[in-house]
Amino acid sequence: MQKQQIKNQMEPAEDAVPEPKKLTIQVSRVQSPMRIDLYLARQVENATRNKVQEAIEEGRVLVNGKTVKSNYRIKSLDTILMTFLRPPAPELAPEEIHIDIMYEDPDLMVINKKPGMVVHPAFGNWTGTLANAILFHIGKDAAELDKSSLRPGIVHRLDKNTSGLIIIAKNTTALHRLARQFADRQVRKTYKAIVWGVPDPLQGTIRTNIGRSRKDRKVMANFLFEGKDGKTAVTDYAVTENLAWFSVVSLTLHTGRTHQIRAHMQHIGHPILGDETYGGATIRNLPLPKSDHFVKNLLEVIPRQALHAETLSFQQPSSREQLTMTAPLPEDMLEAIGKIRDVIRTSSI
C-alpha cells in the first residue's frame, strides 16, 4: 500500500479526520478479463466483495482515472486507484482475558496462545486480542510500552488459528533486545503440524522464495528462482509419526516469512490438515470405508490449520541466560491424532 507524504505546518486539530489511505494497482499484462469487484476482493488484503462494491458505488475506485461500476471487467494494464475510508483505531484497552503463561520474569512473558485468538488489534478485531489481555496482566508496568502501536510488547506474531508459544516483552529494553535476536536469527523456533500424506524423504529442507501470489494478494506463493518475487525462505522438516494417510511433522524455521510453513508444506504436496487457504481443508478420498464421513469428522475436530508453535529457545534479554520453552500440543490436535490412530488400528493396514 502506498504511503502518502503529508506536509502540514500547523498542528492538526484533535478531532481531525485521518488522511484516507490509497492503493494503486497496475493490472498485469497477462491478466484475463474479470469483474473488478471480484478482482479487488482477491487482490486487497482483508477486503470482501461487499466492501469493494460499496467503495465502487461511493466513487472510491477509479480505473484509468474514471469511476466504474461493479460489473466493469478489468483489462490488461488497467490502472486502479482505490481509496480506503478506515476509521481511526481506538485506544488499546486492558481486558480481563485468561492467558496461559508458561514463563514470566521482570522482562518478559512466554504465553501458550490458544487457537482462534488474534494477537493484536486490527480492523474487524479491535477487542478480545492477546494485546488486550497483556495490558490487563502486566497492569501499571504497561506504562512503559507503546500502546499507540496496538502491539505493546509483541516481538513476533502467530496467525490467529495457529496455537503455541509467543514471547511478550514487558519493557522497551527487553523489546529491543528480543527484536534484535529475531532479526539476527538467534531465536530457534520449532513447530508441530499434522499434514496430509507422508513426505518422502521423511526429513529434509524446503528452500524457496516466498512472496504475495500474483493471482491472490491474500495468499503467499512459492517462487523457485532468485529474483524480484519474494524473499528466501528455509524450513527444515522431519516426520515424527507416520499416520498412514497423514503425518505428524516437526518443522524448524530458519527464516520468518508470512505463512512460511503453510506455504512450504503445500509446495511439497503435503498441506497442513484443516488449512483452508493452502489446500488442507479439501475432502480427500482415502482407502477406507465411509472415507468422506471420516475426513469430514476430522475437519470438524480441527477446523483450523493443525499447526502449533511447540518450542522457543532464546536469550533472556538481561541475564543472557539461554531459555528454552515447550508447549504441549493443544486438545484439538491431540484429538485429531487420536482419531487417526484409532482408524489405523481398526483398518487392514
N, C-alpha and C positions, 0 to 999 in steps of 0.2 A: 504494500500500500504506500503510495507516495506521501511524503511529508511536506506540508506547506510551510514556507518560511514567512512568518508574520512579523512585521516591523511596526512597533507602536511606541511613540514617545511618551504616552500617558499611561498611568496605572489603570488597568481595567476596573470597571465597577464591580462590586461584589456579586451583583446579580447578572453580570454579563453572560450572554449565551456563548458557549464554546464554538469556535470556528468549525463548521462541518468538515468532515474528512472526505476526501475524494480519491477515487481509484480509476486509473486509466488502464484499459486492456486493449492490446493490439491483437486482433484475431489472426490466427495462424494462416499462412498462405495455403496450407493443405486442409484447412477446416471445411468440412462439408456443411451445406445449409442446415440450420437448426433454429427453432424458435428461440428468441432472445431470452425469454423468461426461464426456459429450461437450461440454456447455455450458462446464464449467470448464476443460477442456483447450483450448478456443478462447479463453477469456477471460483466463486467467492466463499471464503471460509465463513461458516456459521450462518450462511444465507439459506432461506427457504424460498420455494417458488412463490408462495403467497406474499412474502416480504418484497421479493423482486417485482412482482406485479403491482404492488402498492407504490413502490418507488417509480415505476414506469408511468402509472396513472398520475402521479404528482409532478411529473416532468423532471425527475431527478436522474433520469437515464437518457443520455444523448448518444446518438450514433452518427459519427461524422459531423458533429455539431448540431444535429437536429433531433427533436423529440420523435419517438416512435410508439407504436402500440405493442402490446404483449405478444401478438402473433407475428411480429416482424421476424423475418428469417435472416439471420446474420449471414454475411458473405465474407469470403476471403479478404483479409487485410482491412476489414472494418475497424474503426477506432471507436471504442466505447468509453464514455466518461460517466461514472456513477457517483452520486453524492449521497453520503450517509448522514442521516439526522439522528445521531445517537444522543440520548440524554447523558448529562454528566454522571459519573459514578458516585453513588452515595458514600459517605464516610464509613470506613470499615468499623464494625461494632463487635465487641465481645459477645459470644453466645455460649451458653452452658450446654456443650455437646460432649458426650463421652468420647474420649480418645484412648487408645491402647498404647500407653507409654512403656517402651521396652527398656529405656535407659534415660537418665536425666542427671545433669550436673549444672553448676552455675553458668556454663557457656552454651549448653545445647540440650536438645531432646532428640531421641530417636523414637519415632512413632510407627507402629504397625497399622497402616491405613487400611480401613475396610474397603471392599469393592463398592462402587457406587458413590463414594464421597469425592466431591470436587475439591481440588487442592486450594485454589484461590478464586475469589470472586471474578466474574466476567459477565458479559451481557447474557441474561437469562438465568444466572445463578449468583445473585447478589448476597444471599444468606445461606446458612447451613453448610458453609465450607470449612475445610481444615483451618484456614486462616482465621476465621471467626472463633473457632474452638481454641486455637493457640493463644489469642489475645485474652480470652477468659482464663485460661490455665495459668499463664505467667503474670496476669494482673498488672500491678504497678510497674513491674520490671519491663513491661512492654513500652514504656515511655521512651526508651532509648531507640526503639525500632521505628522505621519509616512506615507509618500506616497509610500514608497517602499513595504509596505504590500498590496497595492491595495485596502485597506479598510479604508481610512482615516476617523476617527471619527465614523465609523459604529459600533454601540454597539450590535445590533442584526440584523436579516435579515428577509425578506419576500420572498417567492417564486416569480419568475418572473411574474406569472399570478395571484398572489394574490394582491389585492389592499389594500390601507389603511395606517394606521399610523406607522411611523418608527422614532425612536429617533436618532439624529446625534449629537455627541459631537463636540465642536469647539476647545477644548484644551485637553491636555493629562490628566490633573487633573480631569476634568469632565468625560473623557472617563473611567478612572479607577474607579471613584466613581459610575458611572452608571452601569458599568460592574459588580461591586460588588452587586448592588441592584438586577440585574438579577440573579446572581449566588445564592444569598440568597433568591430568590423567593419573593422579596418585590415589584415587579412590577406587577400590575394587568392588564391583557390583555383580552379583550373581543372581539369576532369576531361575524359577522353575516354571515349566509350561506343560500342558497336555496338548499334543499335536496329533493331527491326522496322519496315520501311517507310521512306518518305521524308517527313519533316514538310513541311507546306505552311501557311505560308510556310517558306522554308529557314532563316530565323532569326527569333527573336522572344523574348518574355519570358513566362514562366509565373508567374502570381501566384494563389495560393490560400491558404486556411488549412489547415494540416496538424495532425492530431491522431489519437489512437487510434481505430481503427474501432469503431463501436458493435456490430458483429457479431463481430469477432475482435480481441481486445486485442493480439495479436502483430503486427498489421498497421497501418500508418499509412494514413489516409484523407484525401482532399481535401474540404474544405468551402468552398463558394463565397462564403458570406456572413459578414460580420463577426459575431461573437457569442461564445458560450461555448465553441464547438467549435474546438479547435486554435489555432495561432498563425500569424501571417503568414509565408509562405514565398515567396521570389522566386528564380527561376532564369532566367538567360539561356541560350539555346541557339543554335547555328549549325551547319548541316550542312557538314562539311569534305570529305566524299566521298560521292557518290551511288552506291550499290551496287545499284541496281535494286529489289530486294526488301528491302534493308537500307540503313542509312546509318551512317557514322562521324560522330559528333556531338561538338562541343566544348561544354562546359557550365560556366558560371561561377556560383558560389553567391554570393548577397547575404545569405543567412541560413543558419543551420546546424541545420535541423531533422532529427530522426531519419529516415533513409531518404528524405530530401528529393528527390534526383534520381530515385531509383527510383519513388517515388510520382508525381512530376510527369510523368515520361515515360509512365507508364501512363495518367495523366489525359488526355494529349493523343492517346492511341491509338497510341503508339509505344514499347511496353515494351522494356526492355533485354534483349538476347539472353541466354538462359540463366537469367533471373531467375525462379525458381520461385514466389516469394512474390507478385510483381507481374505475372504473366501472360506472362513472356518465355520460358518453357520448354515451352510448348504446341506440339505439332507442327502446323504450318500448311501448307495446300496452296499450292504455288507453281506457276506455269505452266511446269513443267519435266518432262521425262521422269524417272521414278523420284524424284519430289519428296520423298516420305516418307523414302526412303533418304538423300537428300542432307541433309535437315534433321536427321534422327537422327544422322548422322555429324558434322554441325556442332555439335550439342549435346554430343556425346562429346568433341570437341576442346575445347570451353569449357563444362564442367559447372558453371558458376557465373555470376553476373551479370557481363557483359562491361563492367566499369566500372573505370577506372583514374584515380587522383589524379595528374595529369600535372605540374601546375605549382603552386608555392607562392611567394608573394612577401611578405616581412615585414621588419621592422626587427631587426637584431641588437640584443639587449637591452642591451648595454653601450655599444657604439660608436654605435648608432643608424644604422649603415650599412644601406642597403636591400639585401636579399639576395633573389635570385630563383633557384630551383632547378627543373630539369625532369628528369623520369624517362621514359625511353623506354618504349613500350608493351611489355608482357610477351609472352613467346613464344606463349602460348595465344591471345591476341587477334590477334597478327600472323598466326598460322597460320589462324585463322578468316577473317580478311580475305583472305588469300591464296586460300583455297578458294573464297570467294565470287567473287573476281575471275576465277579460272580458269573457273568455271561461266559467268560472263557472257561471257567470250571465246569459249567453245565453243557458246554458245546463239545464237539468231537475233536477239538484242537489238541 
